[in-house]
């Protein structure tokens, strides 16, 4: 599971880490590198899976995974295996015999859900204590030479060590090759001090040289949703881990977070695979509905409503199955107090910010089914801080995965 503590500048990294120019020779990239298998054009809602499958469903493991559209998973969870080593992260190769099983798993997901993008996690910022020899030079140490702890059972890595950065880039390339172009990579724990930014840029540049320009890359910004332009040239998506609930500066503008997400998404590599994860109680779907609506109307990101950072466990809500289809309109730019309305092939999404001066009457061109109210309407009245998900007769294209 994710182990982020989500604090910008969690201790300064070594000051000698100025911008490290990617030094991996382009000659290492050969025609044998697998091309990326393109995902199908997204249909909405796009739901994410972060390590944990949706609970409470009676279906196969693969059908459950394929319900989701942006999928973060462990390398071993899809059947790939690192070459055995006493210190598992020292190796830069995978067991050749495991590639068949891994690719078969990824093919199974793609067959069930052609729009799914799978990201396999490779550790960078930290690793568990058995990943490298205890006295290895790649562990980050304090002034007294003691290794710095992170999440319980893990130590932080010396991101200022150029050899370590290149080692991780080669591990990512090995995963990429073993997957046969069927998966991208997930990287956790962005940090925002100058030295950390330089190191992240160095890693991402090297990964692009080794893995090509098309491989999907998703990075986790934790609570942060600002100061992310430094990764934009290299990645396809940013994971916002309950960022919505950690924005004290947005108190007077509830839509500001979504405006930032949409602005950043417009600059990312295509296909975009950002994830807006919101934490909340399963028995209180009001938060889920509100943030699903705002995610749909203001952005093109995937969405997840999960319990917490501890495993990112989640239920599956029926509203996630509605056949909205592909968007007919671009994401709406938030405006204070103004109704946001976005059309999809199968319906519309409406949201009235709580900064609106009063209720708004909305006329519909044809009868539509109000999903939350469970009835057909020809018009509706929205109060500030409310919205609606509407389906037209016939709906739209649906995912081909089981259970949809």
C-alpha positions as CSV (number, residue, x, y, z in Angstrom):
1,X,0.0,0.0,0.0
2,X,1.0,3.6,-0.3
3,X,3.2,4.8,2.5
4,X,3.2,8.5,2.0
5,X,3.4,10.9,4.9
6,X,2.4,13.7,2.6
7,X,4.6,16.5,3.9
8,X,6.4,18.8,1.6
9,X,10.1,19.0,2.3
10,X,10.2,16.0,4.6
11,X,13.8,16.8,5.6
12,X,16.2,18.3,3.2
13,X,18.0,15.9,0.9
14,X,21.7,16.3,0.4
15,X,22.5,19.8,-1.0
16,X,24.9,18.6,-3.6
17,X,22.0,17.3,-5.8
18,X,21.8,20.0,-8.5
19,X,20.1,19.1,-11.7
20,X,21.5,15.7,-12.6
21,X,21.6,15.4,-16.4
22,X,20.3,12.1,-17.6
23,X,23.4,10.2,-18.5
24,X,22.0,6.9,-19.7
25,X,23.2,6.6,-23.3
26,X,20.5,6.5,-26.0
27,X,22.3,3.6,-27.5
28,X,20.8,1.4,-24.7
29,X,17.4,1.8,-26.3
30,X,17.0,-0.8,-29.0
31,X,14.3,-1.8,-31.4
32,X,13.5,-4.7,-29.1
33,X,11.9,-2.3,-26.6
34,X,8.1,-3.1,-26.5
35,X,5.7,-0.5,-27.9
36,X,3.0,0.7,-25.6
37,X,-0.4,-0.9,-26.2
38,X,-2.7,2.1,-26.5
39,X,-5.8,2.1,-24.2
40,X,-9.2,2.6,-25.8
41,X,-10.7,6.1,-25.7
42,X,-12.0,6.7,-22.1
43,X,-15.6,6.5,-21.2
44,X,-16.9,7.9,-18.0
45,X,-17.0,7.7,-15.0
46,X,-13.4,6.5,-14.9
47,X,-12.7,4.7,-11.6
48,X,-9.3,4.0,-10.1
49,X,-7.9,1.1,-8.2
50,X,-5.0,1.7,-5.8
51,X,-3.7,-1.8,-4.9
52,X,-7.0,-2.9,-3.3
53,X,-9.9,-4.4,-5.3
54,X,-13.4,-3.3,-4.6
55,X,-14.8,-5.2,-1.7
56,X,-18.2,-7.0,-1.3
57,X,-18.5,-8.2,-4.9
58,X,-19.0,-11.8,-5.9
59,X,-16.9,-12.1,-9.0
60,X,-13.5,-13.2,-10.1
61,X,-10.4,-11.4,-9.1
62,X,-9.7,-10.3,-12.7
63,X,-13.3,-9.1,-13.3
64,X,-13.0,-7.0,-10.1
65,X,-9.7,-5.5,-11.2
66,X,-11.0,-4.8,-14.7
67,X,-13.9,-2.8,-13.3
68,X,-11.3,0.0,-12.8
69,X,-9.8,2.2,-15.4
70,X,-6.6,3.4,-13.8
71,X,-5.0,0.5,-11.9
72,X,-2.0,0.7,-9.6
73,X,-0.6,-2.7,-8.7
74,X,2.5,-4.4,-7.4
75,X,4.8,-6.1,-9.9
76,X,4.3,-9.5,-8.3
77,X,0.5,-9.1,-8.1
78,X,0.2,-9.5,-11.9
79,X,2.6,-12.6,-11.9
80,X,5.9,-11.0,-12.7
81,X,8.8,-12.0,-10.5
82,X,12.1,-10.3,-9.7
83,X,15.2,-12.4,-9.9
84,X,15.6,-14.0,-6.5
85,X,18.1,-12.1,-4.3
86,X,18.6,-11.9,-0.5
87,X,18.2,-8.2,-0.9
88,X,15.3,-8.1,-3.3
89,X,15.7,-4.5,-4.7
90,X,19.4,-5.0,-5.7
91,X,18.4,-6.8,-8.8
92,X,17.6,-5.2,-12.2
93,X,16.1,-8.3,-13.9
94,X,13.0,-10.3,-13.7
95,X,12.6,-14.0,-14.0
96,X,12.2,-14.7,-17.7
97,X,9.7,-17.5,-17.1
98,X,7.4,-15.1,-15.2
99,X,6.9,-12.8,-18.2
100,X,4.3,-15.2,-19.7
101,X,2.2,-15.2,-16.6
102,X,2.5,-11.4,-16.2
103,X,1.6,-10.6,-19.8
104,X,-1.3,-13.1,-19.6
105,X,-2.7,-11.3,-16.6
106,X,-2.4,-7.9,-18.2
107,X,-4.0,-9.2,-21.4
108,X,-6.9,-10.5,-19.4
109,X,-7.5,-7.1,-17.8
110,X,-7.3,-5.4,-21.3
111,X,-9.8,-7.9,-22.7
112,X,-12.3,-7.2,-20.0
113,X,-11.7,-3.5,-20.0
114,X,-10.0,-2.1,-23.1
115,X,-9.7,1.4,-21.6
116,X,-7.8,0.2,-18.5
117,X,-4.3,1.5,-17.9
118,X,-2.2,-0.6,-15.5
119,X,0.7,1.0,-13.6
120,X,3.1,-1.3,-11.7
121,X,4.8,0.2,-8.7
122,X,8.6,0.5,-8.4
123,X,10.0,2.0,-5.2
124,X,12.2,5.1,-5.2
125,X,11.8,7.5,-2.3
126,X,11.9,4.7,0.3
127,X,12.1,0.9,0.6
128,X,11.6,-1.8,3.2
129,X,14.6,-2.6,5.4
130,X,15.4,-5.8,3.6
131,X,15.5,-4.3,0.2
132,X,19.2,-3.4,0.3
133,X,22.1,-4.5,2.6
134,X,21.8,-2.7,5.9
135,X,25.0,-0.7,5.5
136,X,24.6,0.0,1.8
137,X,25.5,3.5,0.6
138,X,22.1,4.1,-0.9
139,X,20.3,4.5,2.4
140,X,19.7,8.2,3.4
141,X,21.5,9.0,6.7
142,X,21.5,11.8,9.2
143,X,24.5,13.8,10.4
144,X,25.4,11.0,12.8
145,X,25.3,8.3,10.0
146,X,22.0,6.8,11.2
147,X,19.6,5.6,8.5
148,X,16.4,7.7,8.3
149,X,13.1,6.0,8.9
150,X,10.0,6.6,6.9
151,X,6.9,4.4,7.2
152,X,7.2,1.7,9.9
153,X,9.5,-1.0,8.5
154,X,11.0,1.2,5.8
155,X,14.0,3.5,5.5
156,X,14.4,6.5,3.2
157,X,16.8,6.3,0.2
158,X,19.5,8.7,-0.7
159,X,17.9,10.4,-3.8
160,X,21.1,12.5,-4.2
161,X,23.1,9.4,-5.1
162,X,23.3,9.3,-8.9
163,X,24.1,5.6,-9.0
164,X,21.0,4.9,-7.0
165,X,18.8,7.0,-9.3
166,X,20.1,5.2,-12.4
167,X,19.6,1.8,-10.7
168,X,15.9,2.6,-10.1
169,X,15.6,3.8,-13.7
170,X,17.0,0.4,-14.9
171,X,14.6,-1.5,-12.6
172,X,11.7,0.4,-14.2
173,X,13.0,-0.4,-17.7
174,X,13.2,-4.1,-16.7
175,X,9.5,-4.0,-15.6
176,X,8.5,-2.3,-18.8
177,X,10.2,-4.8,-20.9
178,X,8.9,-7.8,-19.0
179,X,5.3,-6.5,-19.4
180,X,5.8,-6.4,-23.1
181,X,4.5,-2.8,-23.2
182,X,1.3,-3.8,-21.5
183,X,1.9,-1.7,-18.3
184,X,3.3,1.6,-17.2
185,X,4.9,2.6,-13.9
186,X,3.7,4.2,-10.6
187,X,6.1,6.2,-8.5
188,X,5.2,7.3,-4.9
189,X,6.1,10.2,-2.7
190,X,7.0,13.3,-4.7
191,X,8.9,15.9,-2.8
192,X,9.2,19.5,-3.5
193,X,12.5,21.0,-2.2
194,X,15.0,22.0,-4.9
195,X,17.2,19.0,-4.4
196,X,14.3,16.5,-4.6
197,X,12.9,18.2,-7.7
198,X,16.3,17.8,-9.4
199,X,16.5,14.2,-8.5
200,X,12.9,13.4,-9.7
201,X,13.6,15.2,-13.0
202,X,16.8,13.1,-13.4
203,X,15.0,9.8,-12.7
204,X,12.1,10.7,-15.1
205,X,14.5,11.7,-17.9
206,X,16.4,8.5,-17.6
207,X,13.2,6.5,-17.6
208,X,12.0,8.2,-20.7
209,X,15.3,7.4,-22.4
210,X,15.2,3.8,-21.4
211,X,11.4,3.2,-21.8
212,X,10.4,5.6,-24.6
213,X,8.1,8.5,-24.7
214,X,4.8,6.6,-24.7
215,X,5.0,4.5,-21.5
216,X,2.4,5.8,-19.0
217,X,3.8,7.2,-15.8
218,X,1.7,8.1,-12.7
219,X,3.3,9.9,-9.7
220,X,1.8,10.5,-6.3
221,X,1.7,14.1,-5.0
222,X,0.1,13.1,-1.7
223,X,-1.7,16.1,-0.2
224,X,-0.2,18.6,-2.6
225,X,-1.9,20.0,-5.6
226,X,0.4,23.0,-6.3
227,X,4.0,23.3,-7.5
228,X,3.8,20.3,-9.8
229,X,4.9,21.8,-13.1
230,X,8.4,20.3,-12.7
231,X,7.0,16.8,-13.4
232,X,4.6,17.8,-16.2
233,X,7.0,17.2,-19.1
234,X,7.6,13.6,-18.1
235,X,4.4,12.1,-16.7
236,X,0.9,11.2,-17.8
237,X,-0.8,11.7,-14.5
238,X,-0.7,12.8,-10.9
239,X,-2.4,11.0,-8.0
240,X,-4.0,13.4,-5.6
241,X,-4.2,11.5,-2.3
242,X,-7.1,13.2,-0.5
243,X,-5.6,16.5,-1.5
244,X,-9.1,18.0,-1.5
245,X,-9.3,17.9,2.3
246,X,-5.9,19.5,2.9
247,X,-6.3,22.9,1.2
248,X,-6.7,25.6,3.9
249,X,-5.9,28.4,1.4
250,X,-9.0,27.4,-0.6
251,X,-11.5,28.2,2.1
252,X,-13.0,31.1,0.1
253,X,-13.0,29.2,-3.2
254,X,-14.3,25.6,-3.0
255,X,-13.7,25.0,-6.7
256,X,-10.0,26.1,-6.7
257,X,-8.7,22.6,-6.3
258,X,-10.5,21.4,-9.3
259,X,-9.4,24.4,-11.4
260,X,-5.7,23.5,-10.5
261,X,-6.2,19.8,-11.4
262,X,-7.8,20.6,-14.8
263,X,-5.1,23.2,-15.6
264,X,-2.3,20.7,-14.8
265,X,-4.0,17.9,-16.7
266,X,-4.1,20.0,-19.8
267,X,-0.3,20.0,-19.8
268,X,0.3,16.3,-19.1
269,X,1.3,13.7,-21.7
270,X,-1.5,11.8,-23.4
271,X,-3.3,9.7,-22.4
272,X,-3.9,11.5,-19.1
273,X,-4.3,9.2,-16.2
274,X,-4.5,11.4,-13.1
275,X,-6.5,10.2,-10.1
276,X,-8.6,12.2,-7.7
277,X,-8.8,10.1,-4.6
278,X,-11.1,11.2,-1.8
279,X,-11.3,9.6,1.6
280,X,-14.6,9.2,3.4
281,X,-16.9,6.8,5.2
282,X,-18.7,4.3,3.0
283,X,-22.0,4.8,4.9
284,X,-21.9,8.5,3.9
285,X,-22.1,8.6,0.1
286,X,-22.9,12.3,0.0
287,X,-19.2,13.1,0.0
288,X,-18.6,10.6,-2.7
289,X,-21.5,11.9,-4.9
290,X,-20.4,15.5,-4.5
291,X,-16.8,14.9,-5.4
292,X,-17.7,12.5,-8.2
293,X,-19.9,15.2,-9.8
294,X,-17.1,17.8,-9.4
295,X,-14.5,15.5,-10.8
296,X,-16.7,14.7,-13.8
297,X,-17.8,18.3,-14.6
298,X,-14.5,20.0,-14.0
299,X,-11.8,17.4,-15.0
300,X,-11.0,14.4,-17.1
301,X,-9.4,12.5,-14.1
302,X,-10.2,9.1,-12.8
303,X,-12.0,9.0,-9.4
304,X,-11.8,6.9,-6.2
305,X,-13.7,7.2,-3.0
306,X,-11.7,5.1,-0.4
307,X,-11.5,4.5,3.3
308,X,-8.0,5.9,4.0
309,X,-4.4,5.7,2.9
310,X,-4.1,2.4,4.7
311,X,-4.5,0.1,1.8
312,X,-6.8,2.4,-0.2
313,X,-9.7,0.0,0.4
314,X,-13.0,0.8,-1.2
315,X,-16.5,-0.4,-1.9
316,X,-18.1,-0.3,-5.3
317,X,-21.0,2.2,-5.6
318,X,-23.8,1.6,-8.2
319,X,-23.5,5.2,-9.5
320,X,-20.0,4.2,-10.8
321,X,-21.7,2.0,-13.3
322,X,-23.8,4.7,-15.0
323,X,-23.2,4.8,-18.8
324,X,-22.2,8.4,-19.3
325,X,-19.9,7.4,-22.2
326,X,-17.5,9.8,-23.8
327,X,-17.6,13.6,-23.1
328,X,-19.2,15.8,-25.7
329,X,-17.9,19.0,-24.0
330,X,-14.5,19.8,-22.6
331,X,-14.2,20.0,-18.8
332,X,-15.8,23.1,-17.5
333,X,-13.7,25.9,-16.1
334,X,-15.0,26.7,-12.6
335,X,-16.5,30.1,-12.1
336,X,-17.5,31.4,-8.7
337,X,-21.3,30.9,-8.2
338,X,-21.9,29.8,-11.7
339,X,-23.7,26.6,-12.8
340,X,-21.3,24.1,-14.3
341,X,-22.9,21.8,-17.0
342,X,-21.2,19.2,-19.1
343,X,-22.7,16.9,-21.7
344,X,-21.7,13.3,-22.3
345,X,-22.9,10.8,-24.9
346,X,-25.2,9.2,-22.3
347,X,-26.3,12.2,-20.3
348,X,-25.2,15.3,-18.4
349,X,-23.5,16.3,-15.2
350,X,-24.5,19.5,-13.3
351,X,-23.0,21.2,-10.4
352,X,-23.9,24.5,-8.7
353,X,-21.1,25.8,-6.4
354,X,-22.1,26.7,-2.8
355,X,-20.9,30.3,-3.6
356,X,-24.0,30.7,-5.8
357,X,-26.4,33.5,-4.6
358,X,-29.4,31.2,-4.7
359,X,-31.1,28.2,-6.3
360,X,-31.0,27.8,-10.1
361,X,-33.7,26.3,-12.3
362,X,-32.4,24.0,-15.1
363,X,-34.5,23.2,-18.1
364,X,-33.7,20.0,-20.0
365,X,-34.2,19.5,-23.7
366,X,-35.7,16.1,-23.2
367,X,-36.8,13.9,-20.3
368,X,-33.8,12.5,-18.4
369,X,-33.3,10.1,-15.6
370,X,-32.1,11.8,-12.4
371,X,-29.8,9.0,-11.1
372,X,-29.6,10.2,-7.5
373,X,-33.4,10.8,-7.2
374,X,-34.3,7.7,-9.1
375,X,-36.9,9.4,-11.3
376,X,-37.4,10.9,-14.8
377,X,-37.4,14.7,-14.9
378,X,-37.8,17.4,-17.5
379,X,-36.2,20.0,-15.4
380,X,-34.8,20.5,-11.9
381,X,-34.0,23.1,-9.3
382,X,-30.5,23.0,-7.8
383,X,-29.6,24.6,-4.5
384,X,-26.1,26.0,-3.9
385,X,-23.7,23.2,-3.2
386,X,-25.7,20.6,-5.1
387,X,-25.6,18.8,-8.4
388,X,-27.1,16.1,-10.5
389,X,-26.1,13.2,-12.7
390,X,-28.6,12.8,-15.5
391,X,-29.0,10.0,-18.1
392,X,-30.9,10.3,-21.4
393,X,-32.9,7.4,-22.8
394,X,-30.7,4.7,-24.3
395,X,-27.6,5.8,-22.3
396,X,-24.2,5.4,-24.0
397,X,-21.4,2.9,-24.5
398,X,-20.5,0.8,-21.5
399,X,-17.2,-0.9,-20.5
400,X,-16.9,-4.4,-21.6
401,X,-15.6,-5.6,-18.3
402,X,-17.6,-8.1,-16.2
403,X,-20.1,-6.6,-13.8
404,X,-20.6,-3.4,-15.8
